[in-house]
Amino acid sequence: MKKSVMVSVSLALFLLGGAVAFAQPNSRGVETIVIDSFDTDGAQNYQTQGKAFNWTWGTQTSRFVAEGYPKQNFFEAVPNSLRALRKEGDPDAKVLGVQVSFDRKGDNWFEVYPVGDETDENGNQKALEIPFAGVVSQIDFWVWGANYQYYLEVLVRDSDGRVHVLPAGNLAFHGWKNVIINVPTYIRQQSRLRTAPETMSFVGFRVRSDVNEFVDDFVIYFDQLKYTTSILSNIYDGYDLRKAFADDAENSNGGGK
């Protein structure tokens, strides 16, 4: 009898210990972060790594683009599934639209990417890669398809500097579609080098035409670009010391005689 009581007590303590362990908060801190709602062009105030980022959007195309293209603009619109999420006081709902036309069929492509305030020697705005926070598991956005056999890709740069192409499916559908991309685990999002980028970054979208598809008039729209991430994956005890020497040098230079 005593033996069975002891077994019961031990089992109860084991289950209680397991319950306590499973009830502890997840230190990885999974969150969903919006990169761009496309409602506030140039004023996103996206913050990560202690910095705020703002950008507009640019486009570039392959060589056989028709004269006067690509065309780009923002339009007041929103996918129906997102209307219920809007709150009083939110900016007017907008989406980013791009129209392209090519002079001939083939492997035509165009890219849509963030650009910052800096300009190159020709006065063109430089591309701005947007750093992710934490370790990203999914990239999520809405895209409007014109039912053409075109293919959509997402470009990201890993923490070692390599650009990866993530397939996002074809655009042979009408209207809005929510696209969710799982980020492969082989993409390095944390570098052991102190001089390397701290995280993976978003480079842009790329759209390719099927070699047999019509190319004289194509339109696409984007909305609500966000991602799911383990926000605390890169944080460790003593994280604030990683740039202590750089900060010290900056302060010394700024306050030197």
QUICORUR-V947898 format. One record per helix or strand of 3 or more residues. SS is the DSSP state (H for helix, E for strand). FROM is the first residue (numbers start at 1). TO is the last residue. If there is no record, write none. Layout:
ss | from | to
SS | FROM | TO
SS | FROM | TO
This chain:
ss | from | to
H | 2 | 23
E | 30 | 36
E | 46 | 48
E | 51 | 53
E | 56 | 61
E | 71 | 76
H | 80 | 83
E | 94 | 100
E | 109 | 119
E | 125 | 127
E | 135 | 146
E | 150 | 157
E | 163 | 170
E | 174 | 182
E | 201 | 209
E | 218 | 230
H | 239 | 241
H | 244 | 255
